[in-house]
């Protein structure tokens, strides 16, 4: 009888121990998640971040991770404020989740880099300060890479975005191309918010062939000073070298330059102007100017055979109609003259009239 009671007491004690252990594990899980067994990864989205041995006011630093590095996620806190990670060097520790970008964001950057690796640059710019590179245009969208001050980038595409609109979101599958991103006019909020303030965002490519969206006003467009002085209060969007001429012992480039009135417009440029070099007077002159355009990038440079004139340089402008349809216009450059190339049966387009712009002016003019 005594032996039977002893067996019962042992079983009760074992059950109590298991119950206490289960409650302890449950309490522990209330603040921390389980170790990830899914092979989850995250990427450092700040210049650098320190790893800590535990989440508390006082802690020891266990390592440092740097922008763009791939980290293995080991554990998450239920509050989602901290993540325990392992660095490429084997360092382990806790880091704030807001310093990280997720796998989906990284995959979209990879897709952008592949899609635009051979896209022709529309202009070249320099960063004026450290700049965040976003996966979609907009201040509230996810970012990963950082561009340092005085870093050169290729400018590929422009998009105007309402800075007060809800951020664009990545799709789970079949990511859309950057040139298919919705116009900000299509982004609507259920509740009336602050008025639209549109700003330019540029899709850029850096020296490491990383591609992403950067706020336009953080970029300094690289344009020759000799050309920039003729902007007449307009914003220069891009400059393309068409040719170069000999002036004494030097060669001077000649340019096609695009201008716009301000940022945030539904088109990329409103004026195209060709600057040729007068070797006798040693100065730039306007060989051609076309205003009141609703032009969109990209611009294409090339060459074409013309029966009487021979092989000439050409450029193609893409211009929106009033209904939003984009048409291509081809121009030939027979220095110092520029002429529109009309397709058989094509009539010259009627000039556009937009409020607040001057009438169209074509042909030669000095400065």
PyMOL commands that set and color helices and strands:
alter all, ss='L'
color gray80, all
select helices_A, chain A and resi 2-29+97-99+103-115+178-180+184-186+216-218+225-228
alter helices_A, ss='H'
color red, helices_A
select strands_A, chain A and resi 32-35+41-44+48-52+61-66+70-77+82-86+92-96+100-101+123-127+131-134+143-147+152-162+198-205+211-215+219-221+235-247+250-260+271-278+283-290+295-306+310-320+326-334+337-341
alter strands_A, ss='S'
color yellow, strands_A
deselect
rebuild
show_as cartoon
